[in-house]
Amino acid sequence: MYLLSKFPVTKSNYLNLLIFIIPVSFVAGNMIININLLLLILSTLILHGKEVFKIKYFFLDKLFFSFFFLVLLTGVINDYYFYSISLAWKGYFATIVKSIFFLKYLLLYIVLRYLIETNTLNFKYFFTSCTLTSVFVSFDIIYQFFNGTDIFGYEGVKRKLGGPFGDELIAGGYIQRFSIFSFFLIPLFYSNQFGKYLKLIIPILFIIFFVGIVLSGNRMPLILFLFTVSLIILFQKQTRKYFLPSIILFIIIFSLLFNFNSKVKNNFISFYTQISQMVVIIFEKDFSNKRQPQYLKEFTSFYDTWLLNKYIGGGIKNFRFYCHKRPNIDKDSKFICNMHPHNYYLEILTETGVVGLFLITIIFVIILYLTFLKKYFIKSKLNNNKIIIAFIFLFIAEIFPIKSTGSFFTTGNTTYLFFLIGILIGLARKDILIEKKY
């Protein structure tokens, strides 16, 4: 009864519960992510009605609408092509259906902006959820490393550990994406209770997350985690005191794991070898080299695929079809095509064309201006906004162009990216509206 009286069932608490569950849903899988996403969108629309769509739209919103319209348009054009040649690629009108369902991310963006601009969203719950789930996934990975199976009985696969994700080996990516919020939980929401222990808690959290990512075997998430932490330390004066301890911890922990565990050692030696080979091949322009790493083959396969639909693309999730139709396939090669080119920008280029890439690039640049530049280089209300810090640097890491990624159009990646965007623009626009009042 005490808990019920302390957390009464209200519109705000219910919607914040759905936000709280988001990090948990990413552990549970795509089906739960979709259910949570639809509940959040539908609940907000039912509880607040037409008011949700009365937010003040500006130029960036028009670009968003244009991008989603392009996704629908290219879906119609490509499905008409499939229909005209009597080809039921994943079923007639499958691209149109996928494009229509893709609109839920536009609704997510609008809903998040509304919740922030109306002060409905309480970030304390979301930051708490991110901390709890990130610590849980990290400990589960560590437990799996020492015991062979995680607490659910899942085993690792070769050099990687999946933890609660089972044979979906993305635990390191999860920690990289959600653990950063934990470093801000106490300073922002619990400084009175735990502030005096901050110098101890932050290094402990860093060790837990760092070890979790290294043991997961996910190498790019490790780089992005260190990249994000470095950017925060560089731009936030209050965090610079953690620079030297972070470097020392990184060197000690990585050296111990690298030298005393063969899987970790072989994993990162292999990573270094692949990067070295890729650099040599790129500088020598030796793209016909049959010994080039798998990642480079996936990147290079996109070019001829893109040429088939240069301007508005081949439609979302149609890369694999058009990749097999490109004229310069080496049929003697063991590698022909993958599901996607493993880079957000290359995938956007092949599936929405030059127009789509142009729109998404402009959108990202404007977001960086409204958030990163206005917070750190331009005098504005955003200078004092501490909530936005983690979102800014996670967004930068997510859209970093020179990295291998999953598909841009999959549930987990798109939900995460548009969640970041919705929060960032909601916070930025809220401060702009406050500025205009005074």
C-alpha positions in Angstrom: 0.0 0.0 0.0 2.9 2.3 0.8 4.3 1.9 -2.7 0.9 2.4 -4.3 0.5 5.7 -2.4 4.0 6.8 -3.3 3.6 6.0 -7.0 -0.1 6.6 -7.8 -1.5 5.4 -11.1 -1.5 8.6 -13.2 -1.1 9.3 -16.9 2.4 10.6 -16.3 3.5 7.6 -14.2 2.1 5.2 -16.7 3.9 6.7 -19.6 7.1 7.0 -17.6 6.8 3.3 -16.8 6.8 2.6 -20.5 9.9 4.7 -20.9 11.5 2.9 -18.0 10.9 -0.5 -19.7 12.7 0.5 -22.9 16.2 -0.6 -21.8 14.6 -3.9 -20.5 12.8 -4.5 -23.8 16.1 -4.3 -25.7 17.3 -7.2 -23.6 14.0 -9.1 -24.1 14.2 -8.9 -27.9 12.6 -7.3 -31.0 9.1 -8.4 -30.3 9.1 -6.8 -26.8 10.7 -3.7 -28.3 7.8 -3.4 -30.8 5.2 -4.0 -28.2 6.7 -1.4 -25.9 7.0 1.0 -28.7 3.4 0.6 -29.9 2.2 0.8 -26.3 4.1 4.1 -25.8 2.8 5.6 -29.0 -0.9 4.4 -28.7 -1.1 5.2 -25.0 0.2 8.8 -25.5 -2.2 9.3 -28.4 -5.2 7.9 -26.4 -4.4 9.8 -23.2 -3.5 13.1 -24.8 -5.4 13.0 -28.1 -4.9 15.6 -30.7 -2.7 17.7 -28.4 0.2 15.4 -29.3 0.3 16.7 -32.9 0.1 20.4 -31.8 3.8 20.6 -31.1 5.5 23.5 -32.9 7.0 22.1 -36.1 10.1 23.6 -37.7 12.4 23.0 -40.6 14.0 19.8 -39.2 10.5 18.3 -38.9 9.8 19.0 -42.6 13.0 17.1 -43.4 11.8 14.2 -41.3 8.5 14.1 -43.1 10.3 14.3 -46.4 12.5 11.3 -45.5 9.6 9.2 -44.4 7.7 10.2 -47.6 10.7 9.1 -49.6 10.7 5.7 -47.9 7.1 5.3 -48.9 7.6 6.5 -52.4 10.6 4.2 -53.1 8.6 1.3 -51.6 5.8 1.9 -54.0 8.1 2.3 -57.0 10.1 -0.8 -56.3 7.1 -2.9 -55.5 5.5 -1.8 -58.8 8.8 -3.0 -60.5 8.6 -6.4 -58.8 4.9 -6.6 -59.7 5.6 -5.6 -63.4 8.1 -8.5 -63.8 5.8 -10.9 -61.9 8.4 -11.3 -59.1 7.0 -11.8 -55.6 10.1 -10.7 -53.7 9.1 -11.5 -50.1 5.5 -11.3 -51.3 3.8 -8.7 -53.5 3.8 -5.2 -52.0 6.1 -6.3 -49.1 8.2 -3.2 -49.4 5.2 -0.9 -49.2 4.0 -2.7 -46.0 7.5 -2.4 -44.5 7.6 1.2 -45.4 4.2 1.9 -43.8 5.2 0.1 -40.5 8.4 2.2 -40.6 6.2 5.3 -40.0 6.0 4.2 -36.3 9.4 5.8 -35.8 8.1 9.2 -37.0 5.3 8.8 -34.5 7.9 7.9 -31.8 9.8 11.1 -32.6 6.6 13.2 -32.3 5.5 11.5 -29.1 8.8 11.9 -27.3 9.0 15.6 -28.3 5.5 16.1 -26.9 6.2 14.3 -23.6 9.4 16.4 -23.1 7.9 19.7 -24.1 4.9 19.1 -21.7 7.3 18.0 -18.8 5.7 14.6 -18.7 8.9 12.6 -19.0 10.8 12.0 -15.8 14.4 11.1 -16.8 15.3 9.7 -13.4 13.4 6.5 -14.2 15.0 6.0 -17.6 18.5 6.6 -16.3 17.9 4.2 -13.4 16.6 1.5 -15.8 19.7 2.0 -18.0 22.0 1.6 -15.0 20.3 -1.5 -13.6 20.1 -3.3 -17.0 23.6 -2.4 -18.0 25.1 -3.7 -14.7 23.0 -6.8 -15.0 24.1 -7.6 -18.6 27.8 -6.9 -17.6 27.6 -9.2 -14.6 25.9 -11.9 -16.7 28.7 -11.7 -19.3 31.3 -12.0 -16.5 29.4 -14.9 -14.9 29.2 -16.6 -18.4 32.9 -16.1 -18.9 33.8 -18.0 -15.7 31.1 -20.6 -15.7 30.6 -21.4 -19.4 26.9 -20.5 -19.3 25.1 -17.4 -18.2 22.4 -17.4 -15.5 19.8 -18.4 -18.1 21.9 -21.3 -19.3 23.1 -19.7 -22.6 26.5 -20.7 -23.8 29.0 -18.5 -25.6 29.7 -18.9 -29.4 33.4 -19.2 -30.3 35.1 -16.0 -29.3 32.0 -14.1 -28.2 29.6 -14.2 -25.3 26.0 -13.3 -25.6 24.9 -13.2 -22.0 21.1 -12.8 -21.7 20.9 -12.3 -25.5 21.7 -16.0 -26.1 23.1 -16.7 -29.6 22.4 -13.1 -30.6 25.9 -11.8 -29.9 25.2 -8.1 -29.2 25.8 -7.8 -25.4 28.8 -5.5 -25.9 26.7 -3.2 -28.1 24.0 -3.1 -25.5 26.4 -2.1 -22.7 28.0 0.5 -25.0 24.6 2.1 -25.8 23.0 2.1 -22.3 25.8 2.1 -19.7 26.8 5.8 -20.3 23.6 6.9 -18.6 24.7 5.3 -15.3 27.6 7.8 -15.0 25.1 10.6 -14.7 22.5 8.9 -12.5 24.0 9.9 -9.2 25.2 13.5 -10.1 21.8 14.3 -11.6 19.3 12.6 -9.3 20.9 11.2 -6.2 23.7 13.6 -5.4 22.4 14.3 -1.8 22.3 10.6 -0.9 25.3 9.2 -2.7 27.3 12.2 -4.0 30.1 11.7 -1.4 30.7 8.2 -2.8 30.9 9.4 -6.5 34.7 9.1 -6.8 34.4 5.5 -5.8 31.3 4.6 -7.7 32.3 6.0 -11.1 35.5 4.0 -11.4 33.7 0.8 -10.2 31.0 1.3 -12.9 33.7 1.9 -15.5 35.5 -1.3 -14.6 32.2 -3.4 -14.7 31.2 -2.0 -18.1 34.6 -2.2 -19.6 35.2 -5.8 -18.6 31.7 -6.7 -19.7 32.3 -5.3 -23.2 35.8 -6.8 -23.6 34.6 -10.3 -22.5 31.6 -10.1 -24.8 34.0 -10.1 -27.7 32.3 -7.2 -29.4 35.2 -5.1 -30.6 33.5 -2.1 -32.3 31.3 -1.4 -29.2 34.5 -1.3 -27.1 36.0 1.4 -29.3 32.7 3.3 -29.3 32.4 3.1 -25.5 35.9 4.5 -25.0 35.3 7.1 -27.7 32.1 8.2 -26.0 33.7 8.3 -22.5 36.6 10.3 -24.0 34.3 12.9 -25.6 32.4 13.4 -22.3 35.7 13.9 -20.4 37.0 16.3 -23.0 33.9 18.5 -23.2 32.6 18.3 -19.6 34.8 20.2 -17.2 33.4 18.4 -14.2 34.5 15.0 -15.6 38.1 15.8 -16.5 39.2 14.7 -13.1 38.4 11.2 -14.2 40.7 11.4 -17.3 43.9 10.0 -15.7 42.1 7.3 -13.5 40.2 6.2 -16.7 43.5 5.8 -18.6 45.2 3.9 -15.8 42.2 1.6 -15.3 41.9 1.0 -19.1 45.6 0.1 -19.4 45.6 -2.2 -16.3 42.4 -4.0 -17.0 43.0 -4.5 -20.7 46.6 -5.7 -20.2 45.4 -8.2 -17.6 42.6 -9.6 -19.8 44.8 -9.5 -22.9 47.7 -11.3 -21.4 45.9 -13.8 -19.2 43.1 -14.9 -21.5 43.7 -16.5 -25.0 40.2 -15.8 -26.3 40.5 -12.1 -25.6 44.1 -12.0 -26.9 43.2 -13.8 -30.2 40.1 -11.7 -30.6 41.9 -8.4 -30.5 45.0 -9.6 -32.5 42.5 -10.7 -35.2 40.8 -7.3 -35.0 44.2 -5.5 -35.4 45.1 -7.7 -38.3 41.8 -7.1 -40.1 42.2 -3.3 -39.7 45.8 -3.4 -41.0 44.8 -5.4 -44.0 41.9 -3.0 -44.8 44.1 0.0 -44.5 46.7 -1.4 -46.9 44.0 -2.5 -49.4 42.3 0.9 -49.3 45.5 2.9 -49.8 46.7 0.6 -52.5 43.2 0.5 -54.1 43.5 -3.3 -54.4 39.8 -4.0 -54.1 40.2 -7.2 -56.2 42.4 -8.7 -53.6 40.7 -12.1 -52.8 42.3 -12.1 -49.3 40.6 -8.9 -48.2 38.7 -9.1 -44.8 35.0 -10.0 -44.8 34.1 -6.5 -43.6 35.7 -4.9 -46.6 33.9 -7.3 -48.9 30.6 -6.3 -47.3 31.4 -2.6 -47.8 32.6 -2.9 -51.4 29.5 -5.0 -52.5 27.3 -2.0 -51.9 28.7 0.2 -54.8 27.4 -1.8 -57.8 24.2 -2.4 -55.9 23.7 1.3 -55.4 24.2 1.9 -59.1 21.1 -0.1 -59.9 18.9 2.5 -58.1 21.1 5.6 -57.7 18.6 8.4 -56.9 15.8 7.0 -54.7 17.1 3.6 -53.9 15.8 0.0 -54.0 13.5 0.3 -51.0 14.1 -0.6 -47.4 15.4 -4.2 -46.7 15.8 -4.9 -50.4 19.6 -4.7 -50.4 20.0 -8.5 -50.6 17.8 -8.8 -53.7 19.5 -6.0 -55.7 22.9 -7.1 -54.5 22.5 -10.4 -56.3 21.4 -8.5 -59.5 24.5 -6.3 -59.8 26.5 -6.9 -63.0 30.0 -7.5 -61.6 29.4 -10.4 -59.3 32.4 -12.7 -58.9 30.5 -16.0 -59.0 33.6 -18.0 -58.1 33.9 -16.1 -54.8 32.7 -17.7 -51.6 31.3 -14.3 -50.6 28.6 -12.7 -52.9 26.2 -10.7 -50.7 25.1 -10.1 -47.2 21.8 -8.9 -45.7 23.1 -5.2 -45.8 26.4 -3.4 -46.3 27.1 -3.1 -42.5 27.3 0.7 -42.5 24.3 3.0 -41.9 25.2 5.5 -44.6 26.0 2.9 -47.3 22.7 1.1 -46.5 20.7 4.4 -46.6 22.4 5.1 -50.0 21.5 1.8 -51.5 17.9 1.7 -50.1 16.8 5.3 -50.4 19.3 6.6 -52.9 21.2 9.9 -53.1 18.1 11.8 -52.1 17.7 9.7 -48.9 21.4 10.0 -48.0 21.2 13.8 -48.5 18.1 14.2 -46.3 19.5 12.0 -43.5 22.8 13.8 -43.6 21.2 17.2 -43.3 19.0 16.0 -40.5 22.0 14.7 -38.6 24.0 18.0 -39.1 21.0 20.1 -37.9 20.6 17.9 -34.8 24.3 18.3 -34.0 24.0 22.1 -34.4 20.9 22.3 -32.2 22.4 20.1 -29.5 26.2 19.7 -29.5 27.2 23.0 -30.9 24.6 25.0 -29.0 25.6 23.4 -25.7 29.3 23.7 -26.0 30.1 26.5 -28.5 27.1 28.9 -28.5 25.6 30.8 -25.6 22.1 29.4 -25.0 19.8 27.9 -22.3 21.2 24.5 -23.3 24.5 25.4 -21.7 23.1 24.5 -18.3 21.2 21.4 -19.4 22.9 18.4 -17.9 20.2 15.8 -18.9 21.1 16.1 -22.5 24.9 15.3 -22.2 24.7 11.5 -22.4 22.2 11.7 -25.3 24.5 14.0 -27.3 27.6 11.9 -27.1 25.7 8.6 -27.6 24.1 10.1 -30.7 27.5 11.1 -32.0 28.8 7.6 -31.5 25.7 6.1 -33.1 26.0 8.1 -36.3 29.8 8.0 -36.5 30.3 7.3 -40.3 33.5 5.2 -40.2 32.3 2.1 -38.4 30.7 -1.2 -39.1 27.0 -1.4 -38.0 24.0 -3.5 -38.1 21.2 -2.6 -40.4 19.8 0.9 -40.2 16.3 -0.4 -40.8 16.1 -3.1 -38.1 13.9 -2.7 -35.1 16.6 -2.4 -32.4 18.8 0.1 -34.3 16.0 2.3 -35.6 14.2 2.4 -32.3 17.4 3.3 -30.4 18.4 6.0 -32.9 15.0 7.7 -33.2 14.7 7.5 -29.4 17.9 9.5 -29.1 16.8 11.9 -31.7 13.3 12.4 -30.2 14.9 13.1 -26.8 17.6 15.4 -28.2 15.2 17.6 -30.2 12.6 17.6 -27.5 15.2 19.0 -25.0 16.6 21.4 -27.6 13.2 22.7 -28.7 12.0 23.1 -25.1 15.0 25.4 -24.3 14.4 27.3 -27.5 10.8 27.9 -26.5 11.8 29.0 -23.0 14.3 31.4 -24.6 11.6 33.0 -26.7 9.5 33.8 -23.6 12.1 36.0 -22.1 
